[in-house]
Each structure stands twice: as structure tokens, then as C-alpha cells.
Amino acid sequence: MNAIEIRNLTKNFGDKQALKGLNMTVPMGSVYGFIGENGSGKSTTEKIICGLIHPSGGSVKLYGKDYTDVDVRAKVGVLIESPGCFPNYSVWNNLMLQAKNLSIENPADEIRKVLTLVRMEGAAGNKYKNCSLGMKQRIGIAMALLGNPELLVLDEPINGLDADGMRIMREVLLDIARSGRTVVVSSHILGELEKVATHYGIVRNGKMIKEMTAEELNLSCRTFVALKTLDMQKTKNLLGVRYSRVEEDEQGYLRVYDAKNAEEIVSYLYSLGLIVIEIKTDKIGLEEYYIDLMKEKGVN
């Protein structure tokens, strides 16, 4: 059984069609990275899954039942946009209010558990308004975890965080995944998403254009040879004659995508009087795969 099964989902806002027959499958226990440019339909899909808006057509099933089923709705925890907290209340009191709303038995015990899981146990007495962005995002996740949901839907929980905040959030998401929950998480920071996701869904213009596992992504990502010489421009010109794709990356390496191996390039350049001073073989990551896929689909 899958945690989420969406078929032919449509959503209209007046004359604008935000979702155009979107299909989506999220396996139980997965961390599903939901990817797409702004306006692609990610947030609309997440809001429909969470029951915040209604679809215009199609079907949404959670754990085999219609998403409107009362019992299945109780299995879902949500953080979309920002947590609804009172700024002058403490972290603890905000969580206590949510626990009371959910009629949770032994709320204090439950709050301590979720605060520990999101690395916020030492900040329970802090006023919400005095918390950093990263702390506020983790408070939102803690609120979503109240009631022990089986499915978490998190909209952009990483965006806007500094390096340390992203590291902590990554650890939190991995701990949540280890607990057996299913997590749907959207983010524009694909390098971070790649470190936690087990599955991916790539959406464009209201349609799902690709779903794949992390293993399938790894197999799909092209390998390349990256190198440096003392004369990079001459090297690029010479390699461009022999290989179909030679590019300079942000670190100043020349990447060659269709070479058989590194030794082939070293021998070729040496025969032309160029000495390779640094060389390595690597693979493109999720971000580059996504950019290449968008180019294939006609996105500039």
C-alpha cells in the first residue's frame, strides 16, 4: 500500500488551471522530495493532500482511502508556509494549545517527545517571536508531529536557513524518516534534498513529468571527468574538437562528459603538449539532473 496515490488531479482557480491531470505515488516509509519551479503546482498539490483546498477533478487516496476520510485525515501532519503560532507565547505554550486542539492524552509527555526530536528541548521556554527562522521551522515540524501522524507534508522547511540550520533540519528529517513515518518535503535547495530523499517527484506546469527513486536518480546521473591544466583555454579548445560536451564548472574545472575514462584524456592532452595537474571522475547531482531535465522539456 502507498501512503499517497494521486490520479488525474486537476485544480482550477478561475480561468487558471494550476493542476493539469497530475499523477503522484508516494510509497509508505519514503522521504519524497517534491521538486518544481515556482508556480509548477507543488503547493497546490500539498494543500489538496492536506485538505486545505478542494480539487476540481481527479482522485487523492491516503493509505488506500479517500483523502477526506476522517480516520485517514488523523494520520496527516502538516507544515505549509509557516506555523500558526502566537508570537508572545512560549514554544511550550504554543505546542500545548495545539495538543489541546487535538485532544492529545498526556500532552506534556507528547510535547517533550516532539521537542526532543526536533532538537528544541532546550528552547521550550523561549517566546516564539524571539526564535530564529530555523527554530521556527522546527517548531512547525514539532506541531505537525503532535498526535503521532504517519504522514508529514512539509512545504519548503529548508529554504532560508543558514548552513547550520540546514544541517540540523537534515538531521531532524532523517530521524523522522527512521521513525517509520512517510515524509513529503518540497524544497528549492536540491543539494540538501538529495541528502535525505529516497524518492523524487518532479512537477512542471501542473503535471508530473518524472517520478524516480534515489537509486534510479543515481543510475540516471551522467558521469564526467573534471580536470585542470596550466592553460585552461587551450585545453578547452582542444577537448572541444574531440568531445561533444566540454564545460567549465563553478570550481574552475573543465568537465568532459563523453570520455571513456580519465586516462584517455590525460594521454590525449599529453600528446599535444599539455600537462594535466588535477583530474577526477564524478557524477552530476540532483540539481544538475533537474536542470538538464528541464532543458529537455523545453524550459530555459
C-alpha positions as CSV (number, residue, x, y, z in Angstrom):
1,M,0.0,0.0,0.0
2,N,1.2,3.5,-0.8
3,A,0.9,6.5,1.6
4,I,-0.3,8.7,-1.2
5,E,-1.9,7.9,-4.6
6,I,-3.0,10.7,-6.8
7,R,-4.6,10.2,-10.2
8,N,-5.5,12.8,-12.9
9,L,-5.6,15.6,-10.3
10,T,-6.9,19.0,-11.6
11,K,-7.4,22.3,-9.9
12,N,-8.7,25.5,-11.4
13,F,-8.5,28.9,-9.9
14,G,-10.9,30.9,-12.0
15,D,-9.6,30.8,-15.6
16,K,-6.2,29.5,-14.5
17,Q,-5.6,25.7,-14.4
18,A,-3.0,25.1,-11.7
19,L,-3.0,21.3,-11.9
20,K,-3.5,19.5,-15.2
21,G,-4.0,15.8,-14.6
22,L,-1.2,15.3,-12.1
23,N,-0.3,11.8,-11.0
24,M,1.7,11.1,-7.9
25,T,2.7,7.9,-5.9
26,V,4.4,8.2,-2.5
27,P,5.4,4.8,-1.0
28,M,5.0,4.2,2.7
29,G,8.1,5.0,4.7
30,S,9.7,7.1,2.0
31,V,11.1,10.6,2.1
32,Y,9.6,12.0,-1.1
33,G,11.3,15.1,-2.5
34,F,8.8,17.2,-4.4
35,I,10.5,19.4,-6.9
36,G,9.5,22.1,-9.4
37,E,9.9,25.7,-10.2
38,N,7.6,28.4,-8.7
39,G,4.1,28.1,-10.0
40,S,4.5,24.5,-11.0
41,G,1.8,23.2,-8.7
42,K,3.7,21.9,-5.7
43,S,2.0,23.9,-3.0
44,T,-1.4,23.4,-4.6
45,T,-0.9,19.7,-4.6
46,E,0.2,19.7,-1.0
47,K,-2.7,21.8,0.1
48,I,-5.1,19.4,-1.6
49,I,-3.4,16.4,0.1
50,C,-3.8,18.2,3.5
51,G,-7.5,19.1,2.8
52,L,-6.8,22.8,2.8
53,I,-8.3,23.3,-0.7
54,H,-10.5,21.0,-2.8
55,P,-9.6,19.6,-6.2
56,S,-11.5,20.3,-9.4
57,G,-11.2,16.8,-10.5
58,G,-9.2,13.5,-10.1
59,S,-8.7,11.3,-7.0
60,V,-6.5,11.5,-3.9
61,K,-6.0,8.5,-1.7
62,L,-4.1,8.3,1.5
63,Y,-3.3,4.8,2.7
64,G,-5.9,3.4,0.3
65,K,-8.7,5.6,1.4
66,D,-10.2,8.9,0.0
67,Y,-8.3,11.8,1.4
68,T,-11.5,13.2,3.0
69,D,-11.9,10.1,5.2
70,V,-11.9,11.2,8.9
71,D,-9.7,8.4,10.1
72,V,-7.1,8.9,7.4
73,R,-7.0,12.6,8.0
74,A,-5.9,12.0,11.6
75,K,-2.8,10.3,10.1
76,V,-1.5,13.5,8.5
77,G,0.7,16.2,10.0
78,V,1.2,19.5,8.1
79,L,3.6,22.4,7.8
80,I,2.8,24.6,4.9
81,E,4.1,28.2,4.7
82,S,4.6,28.9,8.4
83,P,3.4,27.5,11.7
84,G,0.4,29.3,13.2
85,C,1.9,30.4,16.5
86,F,1.2,33.2,18.9
87,P,4.3,35.4,18.9
88,N,4.2,36.3,22.6
89,Y,3.6,32.8,23.8
90,S,6.4,30.4,24.6
91,V,7.3,27.5,22.4
92,W,5.8,25.2,25.1
93,N,2.5,27.0,25.4
94,N,2.1,27.2,21.6
95,L,2.6,23.4,21.4
96,M,0.3,22.9,24.4
97,L,-2.5,24.8,22.6
98,Q,-2.1,22.6,19.6
99,A,-2.1,19.5,21.7
100,K,-5.3,20.6,23.4
101,N,-6.9,21.2,20.0
102,L,-6.0,17.7,19.0
103,S,-7.3,16.2,22.3
104,I,-4.0,14.5,23.0
105,E,-3.8,12.5,26.2
106,N,-0.7,13.3,28.3
107,P,0.1,16.4,26.2
108,A,3.2,17.3,28.3
109,D,4.8,13.9,27.5
110,E,4.0,14.2,23.9
111,I,5.4,17.8,23.7
112,R,8.6,16.7,25.3
113,K,9.0,13.9,22.7
114,V,8.5,16.1,19.7
115,L,10.7,18.9,21.1
116,T,13.5,16.3,21.6
117,L,13.0,15.0,18.0
118,V,13.4,18.5,16.5
119,R,16.3,19.5,18.8
120,M,14.3,22.2,20.6
121,E,14.1,20.7,24.1
122,G,16.3,23.5,25.5
123,A,14.2,26.3,24.0
124,A,10.7,25.3,25.3
125,G,10.5,28.5,27.4
126,N,11.5,30.9,24.6
127,K,8.9,33.2,23.2
128,Y,8.1,32.3,19.6
129,K,8.8,35.8,18.3
130,N,12.4,35.6,19.7
131,C,13.2,32.3,17.9
132,S,15.3,32.2,14.7
133,L,13.9,31.2,11.4
134,G,15.4,27.7,11.7
135,M,13.9,27.3,15.2
136,K,10.5,28.5,13.9
137,Q,10.6,25.9,11.1
138,R,11.5,23.2,13.7
139,I,8.7,24.4,15.9
140,G,6.3,24.0,13.0
141,I,7.5,20.4,12.4
142,A,7.1,19.7,16.1
143,M,3.5,20.9,15.9
144,A,3.0,18.7,12.8
145,L,4.3,15.8,14.7
146,L,1.8,16.1,17.6
147,G,-0.7,13.3,17.6
148,N,2.0,10.9,16.1
149,P,0.9,11.2,12.4
150,E,2.1,8.6,9.9
151,L,2.4,11.1,7.1
152,L,4.1,14.5,7.2
153,V,3.7,17.1,4.5
154,L,6.4,19.8,4.7
155,D,6.4,22.8,2.3
156,E,9.9,24.4,2.0
157,P,11.2,23.7,5.5
158,I,14.8,24.2,4.5
159,N,14.6,27.4,2.4
160,G,16.0,30.5,4.0
161,L,18.1,28.6,6.6
162,D,21.8,29.1,7.1
163,A,24.3,26.3,6.8
164,D,23.9,25.2,10.5
165,G,20.2,25.5,10.3
166,M,20.1,23.3,7.2
167,R,22.3,20.7,8.9
168,I,20.0,20.5,11.9
169,M,17.0,20.3,9.7
170,R,18.6,17.5,7.7
171,E,19.2,15.5,10.9
172,V,15.6,16.1,12.0
173,L,14.2,14.9,8.7
174,L,16.4,11.8,8.8
175,D,15.4,11.0,12.4
176,I,11.7,11.4,11.4
177,A,12.2,9.0,8.5
178,R,13.9,6.5,10.7
179,S,10.8,6.5,12.9
180,G,8.9,4.9,10.1
181,R,6.9,7.9,9.0
182,T,6.4,9.0,5.4
183,V,7.5,12.5,4.6
184,V,6.7,14.6,1.6
185,V,9.0,17.6,1.5
186,S,9.4,20.3,-1.1
187,S,12.4,22.5,-1.4
188,H,14.4,24.6,-3.9
189,I,17.6,23.6,-2.3
190,L,18.1,20.4,-4.2
191,G,21.6,19.7,-2.8
192,E,20.2,19.4,0.7
193,L,17.1,17.5,-0.5
194,E,19.4,14.9,-2.2
195,K,20.9,14.1,1.2
196,V,17.6,12.9,2.7
197,A,15.2,11.9,-0.1
198,T,14.5,8.3,-1.0
199,H,12.1,9.1,-3.8
200,Y,11.5,12.2,-6.1
201,G,8.7,13.7,-8.0
202,I,9.4,16.4,-10.5
203,V,6.4,18.6,-11.5
204,R,6.2,21.2,-14.2
205,N,3.2,23.3,-15.3
206,G,0.8,21.3,-13.2
207,K,1.9,17.9,-14.4
208,M,4.2,15.3,-13.0
209,I,7.0,14.8,-15.5
210,K,9.2,12.4,-13.6
211,E,9.0,10.1,-10.5
212,M,12.0,8.1,-9.5
213,T,13.8,6.5,-6.6
214,A,17.1,7.8,-5.3
215,E,18.8,4.7,-6.8
216,E,17.2,5.4,-10.2
217,L,18.5,9.0,-9.9
218,N,22.0,7.8,-9.2
219,L,21.9,5.5,-12.3
220,S,20.5,8.3,-14.4
221,C,23.1,10.9,-13.5
222,R,25.8,11.1,-16.1
223,T,29.5,10.7,-15.1
224,F,32.1,13.2,-16.2
225,V,35.8,13.7,-16.0
226,A,36.9,17.1,-14.4
227,L,40.3,18.4,-14.9
228,K,42.7,21.4,-14.6
229,T,45.8,22.3,-16.6
230,L,48.1,25.3,-16.7
231,D,46.4,26.6,-19.9
232,M,42.7,26.1,-19.5
233,Q,41.5,28.0,-22.6
234,K,43.8,26.0,-24.9
235,T,42.7,22.8,-23.2
236,K,39.1,23.6,-23.6
237,N,39.6,24.4,-27.3
238,L,41.5,21.1,-27.9
239,L,39.0,19.0,-25.9
240,G,36.1,20.6,-27.8
241,V,37.5,19.2,-31.0
242,R,37.4,15.6,-29.8
243,Y,34.5,15.6,-27.3
244,S,30.9,16.7,-27.9
245,R,30.4,18.4,-24.5
246,V,33.1,20.3,-22.6
247,E,32.1,22.8,-20.0
248,E,33.7,24.9,-17.2
249,D,32.1,24.5,-13.8
250,E,31.9,26.9,-10.9
251,Q,35.1,25.5,-9.3
252,G,37.1,26.2,-12.4
253,Y,37.3,22.6,-13.6
254,L,36.7,21.6,-17.2
255,R,34.1,18.8,-17.4
256,V,34.2,16.3,-20.2
257,Y,31.0,14.2,-20.3
258,D,31.6,11.6,-23.0
259,A,35.2,10.4,-22.4
260,K,35.7,6.7,-21.7
261,N,38.0,7.3,-18.8
262,A,40.4,9.9,-17.3
263,E,43.5,8.1,-18.7
264,E,42.2,8.7,-22.2
265,I,42.1,12.5,-21.7
266,V,45.5,12.6,-19.9
267,S,47.1,10.7,-22.8
268,Y,45.4,12.9,-25.4
269,L,46.4,16.2,-23.8
270,Y,50.0,15.0,-23.2
271,S,50.3,14.1,-26.8
272,L,49.5,17.7,-27.6
273,G,52.0,19.1,-25.0
274,L,49.5,19.9,-22.2
275,I,50.1,18.5,-18.7
276,V,47.1,17.7,-16.5
277,I,47.7,19.0,-13.0
278,E,44.5,17.8,-11.4
279,I,41.8,15.3,-12.6
280,K,38.9,13.4,-11.1
281,T,35.8,11.4,-12.1
282,D,32.4,12.4,-10.7
283,K,28.7,12.4,-11.3
284,I,26.2,15.2,-11.7
285,G,23.9,15.7,-8.7
286,L,20.1,16.2,-8.4
287,E,20.3,19.9,-9.1
288,E,22.1,19.4,-12.5
289,Y,19.9,16.5,-13.3
290,Y,16.9,18.7,-12.7
291,I,18.3,21.5,-14.9
292,D,19.1,19.0,-17.7
293,L,15.6,17.6,-17.5
294,M,14.0,21.0,-17.7
295,K,16.1,21.7,-20.8
296,E,14.9,18.5,-22.4
297,K,11.3,19.6,-21.6
298,G,11.8,23.0,-23.2
299,V,12.4,25.1,-20.1
300,N,15.1,27.7,-20.5
